[in-house]
Every structure is written in C-alpha cells, then in structure tokens.
Amino acid sequence: MAAQRDPDRTTLREISSTGLVTVSQYDDAVAAADLMRTYAVRRLPVMDDGRLVGLISIGDLAVEREPQSVLADISADDPNN
C-alpha cells in the first residue's frame, strides 16, 4: 500500500523479504539476540535442514532472558486479552 501497489494484483512474491537472517533450532537465545541486534530485526525464522520449524520474536527472548521485564510481561500474556 505504501508503495502505491494494488493489493488485488500484488503477489506475495513481489513484496516478500529476501536474504533472510535465520537461526537454527539448536542455536541459543544469546545467538538469536545478537542477530536481532546486528540486523535490527524483531523476528527470526528458525530453520532445520532448510525447513522452517518456527519463528522466534524479541518478545520470546524477553520472556526467556528477562522474565521480570515489561516486554516479557506483555509477551507472556494471553494474546486474547
């Protein structure tokens, strides 16, 4: 929309990110946090043998690393509240 594209005719391929930064399911939270900081991203695809197996967010890391933080409190709450 911001690029003046018609949403009825724009394919996902045209607007999807390329060159994604990813983590392995065997990486630790420190590695994920470092990548998020380095590349200024809030989410990282979690891959296993070239296959997407999950997604880690900055909120997930807050819950894991700083459970008393406001971000962790918000992230851990039921999303329907």
Backbone as JSON Lines, residues from 0, in Angstrom:
{"i":0,"aa":"M","n":[0.83,-1.18,0.0],"ca":[0.0,0.0,0.0],"c":[0.88,1.26,0.0]}
{"i":1,"aa":"A","n":[1.9,1.28,0.84],"ca":[2.75,2.46,0.9],"c":[3.49,2.68,-0.41]}
{"i":2,"aa":"A","n":[3.74,1.61,-1.14],"ca":[4.45,1.71,-2.42],"c":[3.48,1.92,-3.58]}
{"i":3,"aa":"Q","n":[2.24,2.29,-3.29],"ca":[1.22,2.54,-4.32],"c":[0.9,1.3,-5.15]}
{"i":4,"aa":"R","n":[0.98,0.12,-4.52],"ca":[0.65,-1.12,-5.23],"c":[-0.82,-1.46,-5.04]}
{"i":5,"aa":"D","n":[-1.4,-2.06,-6.04],"ca":[-2.78,-2.51,-5.96],"c":[-2.81,-3.84,-5.21]}
{"i":6,"aa":"P","n":[-3.41,-3.9,-4.03],"ca":[-3.41,-5.14,-3.25],"c":[-4.13,-6.3,-3.94]}
{"i":7,"aa":"D","n":[-5.02,-5.99,-4.87],"ca":[-5.72,-7.06,-5.59],"c":[-4.85,-7.72,-6.65]}
{"i":8,"aa":"R","n":[-3.76,-7.02,-7.06],"ca":[-2.92,-7.57,-8.12],"c":[-1.47,-7.79,-7.69]}
{"i":9,"aa":"T","n":[-1.14,-7.47,-6.46],"ca":[0.23,-7.64,-5.98],"c":[0.39,-9.03,-5.4]}
{"i":10,"aa":"T","n":[1.35,-9.79,-5.89],"ca":[1.59,-11.13,-5.36],"c":[2.52,-11.06,-4.15]}
{"i":11,"aa":"L","n":[2.46,-12.05,-3.32],"ca":[3.33,-12.1,-2.15],"c":[4.8,-12.13,-2.56]}
{"i":12,"aa":"R","n":[5.09,-12.79,-3.66],"ca":[6.46,-12.85,-4.14],"c":[7.04,-11.46,-4.4]}
{"i":13,"aa":"E","n":[6.2,-10.55,-4.86],"ca":[6.66,-9.2,-5.16],"c":[7.01,-8.4,-3.91]}
{"i":14,"aa":"I","n":[6.44,-8.75,-2.77],"ca":[6.64,-7.94,-1.57],"c":[7.33,-8.69,-0.43]}
{"i":15,"aa":"S","n":[7.64,-9.96,-0.63],"ca":[8.28,-10.75,0.41],"c":[9.74,-10.36,0.57]}
{"i":16,"aa":"S","n":[10.24,-10.51,1.76],"ca":[11.65,-10.25,2.05],"c":[12.52,-11.32,1.42]}
{"i":17,"aa":"T","n":[13.73,-10.92,1.06],"ca":[14.71,-11.88,0.54],"c":[15.96,-11.76,1.4]}
{"i":18,"aa":"G","n":[16.84,-12.73,1.3],"ca":[18.07,-12.69,2.07],"c":[17.82,-12.68,3.56]}
{"i":19,"aa":"L","n":[16.93,-13.52,4.0],"ca":[16.54,-13.53,5.41],"c":[17.67,-13.98,6.33]}
{"i":20,"aa":"V","n":[17.71,-13.39,7.5],"ca":[18.61,-13.83,8.56],"c":[17.83,-14.88,9.35]}
{"i":21,"aa":"T","n":[18.43,-16.05,9.55],"ca":[17.75,-17.15,10.23],"c":[18.62,-17.71,11.35]}
{"i":22,"aa":"V","n":[18.0,-18.51,12.2],"ca":[18.72,-19.26,13.22],"c":[18.36,-20.73,13.1]}
{"i":23,"aa":"S","n":[19.22,-21.55,13.65],"ca":[18.96,-22.98,13.72],"c":[18.2,-23.26,15.01]}
{"i":24,"aa":"Q","n":[17.46,-24.33,15.02],"ca":[16.75,-24.69,16.25],"c":[17.72,-25.08,17.36]}
{"i":25,"aa":"Y","n":[18.98,-25.28,17.02],"ca":[19.99,-25.64,18.01],"c":[20.78,-24.43,18.53]}
{"i":26,"aa":"D","n":[20.55,-23.25,17.94],"ca":[21.19,-22.03,18.44],"c":[20.59,-21.66,19.78]}
{"i":27,"aa":"D","n":[21.33,-20.88,20.55],"ca":[20.8,-20.46,21.85],"c":[20.23,-19.05,21.77]}
{"i":28,"aa":"A","n":[19.6,-18.62,22.87],"ca":[18.95,-17.31,22.92],"c":[19.95,-16.17,22.73]}
{"i":29,"aa":"V","n":[21.16,-16.33,23.21],"ca":[22.18,-15.29,23.05],"c":[22.49,-15.08,21.57]}
{"i":30,"aa":"A","n":[22.64,-16.15,20.82],"ca":[22.91,-16.04,19.38],"c":[21.75,-15.34,18.67]}
{"i":31,"aa":"A","n":[20.53,-15.7,19.02],"ca":[19.36,-15.08,18.4],"c":[19.32,-13.59,18.74]}
{"i":32,"aa":"A","n":[19.56,-13.24,19.99],"ca":[19.55,-11.83,20.4],"c":[20.64,-11.04,19.67]}
{"i":33,"aa":"D","n":[21.8,-11.63,19.53],"ca":[22.9,-10.97,18.81],"c":[22.52,-10.7,17.35]}
{"i":34,"aa":"L","n":[21.91,-11.67,16.71],"ca":[21.49,-11.48,15.32],"c":[20.41,-10.41,15.21]}
{"i":35,"aa":"M","n":[19.46,-10.41,16.13],"ca":[18.41,-9.39,16.11],"c":[19.01,-8.01,16.27]}
{"i":36,"aa":"R","n":[19.96,-7.89,17.16],"ca":[20.62,-6.6,17.4],"c":[21.43,-6.18,16.16]}
{"i":37,"aa":"T","n":[22.21,-7.08,15.63],"ca":[23.08,-6.78,14.48],"c":[22.28,-6.36,13.25]}
{"i":38,"aa":"Y","n":[21.19,-7.09,12.98],"ca":[20.42,-6.85,11.76],"c":[19.16,-6.02,11.99]}
{"i":39,"aa":"A","n":[18.95,-5.56,13.23],"ca":[17.79,-4.73,13.58],"c":[16.47,-5.37,13.14]}
{"i":40,"aa":"V","n":[16.31,-6.64,13.51],"ca":[15.07,-7.35,13.21],"c":[14.4,-7.76,14.52]}
{"i":41,"aa":"R","n":[13.1,-7.93,14.5],"ca":[12.34,-8.29,15.7],"c":[11.92,-9.76,15.71]}
{"i":42,"aa":"R","n":[12.07,-10.42,14.56],"ca":[11.71,-11.83,14.45],"c":[12.74,-12.55,13.59]}
{"i":43,"aa":"L","n":[12.97,-13.82,13.93],"ca":[13.9,-14.64,13.14],"c":[13.23,-15.97,12.82]}
{"i":44,"aa":"P","n":[13.24,-16.38,11.55],"ca":[12.79,-17.72,11.22],"c":[13.75,-18.74,11.83]}
{"i":45,"aa":"V","n":[13.2,-19.82,12.36],"ca":[14.0,-20.91,12.93],"c":[13.97,-22.05,11.91]}
{"i":46,"aa":"M","n":[15.16,-22.44,11.46],"ca":[15.27,-23.43,10.39],"c":[15.9,-24.72,10.86]}
{"i":47,"aa":"D","n":[15.52,-25.82,10.22],"ca":[16.14,-27.12,10.43],"c":[16.27,-27.8,9.08]}
{"i":48,"aa":"D","n":[17.51,-27.98,8.63],"ca":[17.78,-28.63,7.35],"c":[17.02,-27.96,6.21]}
{"i":49,"aa":"G","n":[17.05,-26.62,6.19],"ca":[16.4,-25.87,5.13],"c":[14.9,-25.76,5.24]}
{"i":50,"aa":"R","n":[14.34,-26.23,6.35],"ca":[12.89,-26.23,6.53],"c":[12.52,-25.32,7.7]}
{"i":51,"aa":"L","n":[11.5,-24.5,7.52],"ca":[11.03,-23.63,8.58],"c":[10.35,-24.46,9.67]}
{"i":52,"aa":"V","n":[10.84,-24.3,10.9],"ca":[10.24,-25.06,12.02],"c":[9.69,-24.14,13.1]}
{"i":53,"aa":"G","n":[9.89,-22.84,12.94],"ca":[9.35,-21.92,13.93],"c":[9.77,-20.49,13.65]}
{"i":54,"aa":"L","n":[9.38,-19.63,14.58],"ca":[9.7,-18.22,14.49],"c":[9.98,-17.74,15.9]}
{"i":55,"aa":"I","n":[11.08,-17.05,16.11],"ca":[11.42,-16.52,17.43],"c":[11.29,-15.0,17.36]}
{"i":56,"aa":"S","n":[10.68,-14.44,18.38],"ca":[10.49,-12.99,18.4],"c":[11.28,-12.36,19.54]}
{"i":57,"aa":"I","n":[11.4,-11.05,19.46],"ca":[12.08,-10.33,20.53],"c":[11.33,-10.53,21.86]}
{"i":58,"aa":"G","n":[10.02,-10.67,21.79],"ca":[9.23,-10.94,22.99],"c":[9.54,-12.3,23.59]}
{"i":59,"aa":"D","n":[9.74,-13.3,22.72],"ca":[10.13,-14.64,23.2],"c":[11.44,-14.57,23.96]}
{"i":60,"aa":"L","n":[12.38,-13.79,23.43],"ca":[13.67,-13.66,24.1],"c":[13.54,-12.93,25.42]}
{"i":61,"aa":"A","n":[12.66,-11.94,25.46],"ca":[12.45,-11.22,26.71],"c":[11.9,-12.15,27.78]}
{"i":62,"aa":"V","n":[10.97,-13.01,27.42],"ca":[10.4,-13.97,28.37],"c":[11.48,-14.91,28.88]}
{"i":63,"aa":"E","n":[12.37,-15.33,27.98],"ca":[13.43,-16.27,28.32],"c":[14.55,-15.62,29.13]}
{"i":64,"aa":"R","n":[14.99,-14.45,28.7],"ca":[16.19,-13.84,29.29],"c":[15.91,-12.83,30.38]}
{"i":65,"aa":"E","n":[14.78,-12.13,30.31],"ca":[14.46,-11.11,31.29],"c":[12.99,-11.24,31.7]}
{"i":66,"aa":"P","n":[12.65,-12.31,32.41],"ca":[11.24,-12.59,32.72],"c":[10.54,-11.51,33.54]}
{"i":67,"aa":"Q","n":[11.29,-10.64,34.2],"ca":[10.68,-9.59,35.01],"c":[10.47,-8.29,34.23]}
{"i":68,"aa":"S","n":[10.89,-8.25,32.97],"ca":[10.78,-7.02,32.19],"c":[9.33,-6.79,31.74]}
{"i":69,"aa":"V","n":[9.03,-5.55,31.42],"ca":[7.7,-5.19,30.93],"c":[7.41,-5.91,29.61]}
{"i":70,"aa":"L","n":[8.4,-5.97,28.72],"ca":[8.21,-6.66,27.44],"c":[7.9,-8.14,27.66]}
{"i":71,"aa":"A","n":[8.58,-8.77,28.58],"ca":[8.3,-10.18,28.88],"c":[6.9,-10.34,29.44]}
{"i":72,"aa":"D","n":[6.48,-9.42,30.3],"ca":[5.15,-9.47,30.89],"c":[4.08,-9.35,29.8]}
{"i":73,"aa":"I","n":[4.28,-8.43,28.88],"ca":[3.32,-8.26,27.78],"c":[3.34,-9.48,26.87]}
{"i":74,"aa":"S","n":[4.52,-9.97,26.54],"ca":[4.68,-11.1,25.61],"c":[4.13,-12.4,26.17]}
{"i":75,"aa":"A","n":[4.19,-12.56,27.48],"ca":[3.74,-13.81,28.11],"c":[2.24,-13.82,28.34]}
{"i":76,"aa":"D","n":[1.6,-12.68,28.22],"ca":[0.16,-12.59,28.48],"c":[-0.63,-13.3,27.38]}
{"i":77,"aa":"D","n":[-1.82,-13.74,27.72],"ca":[-2.73,-14.36,26.75],"c":[-3.03,-13.35,25.65]}
{"i":78,"aa":"P","n":[-2.79,-13.69,24.38],"ca":[-2.96,-12.72,23.29],"c":[-4.4,-12.28,23.1]}
{"i":79,"aa":"N","n":[-5.35,-12.95,23.71],"ca":[-6.76,-12.57,23.53],"c":[-7.24,-11.57,24.58]}
{"i":80,"aa":"N","n":[-6.35,-11.16,25.46],"ca":[-6.75,-10.18,26.49],"c":[-6.51,-8.78,26.01]}
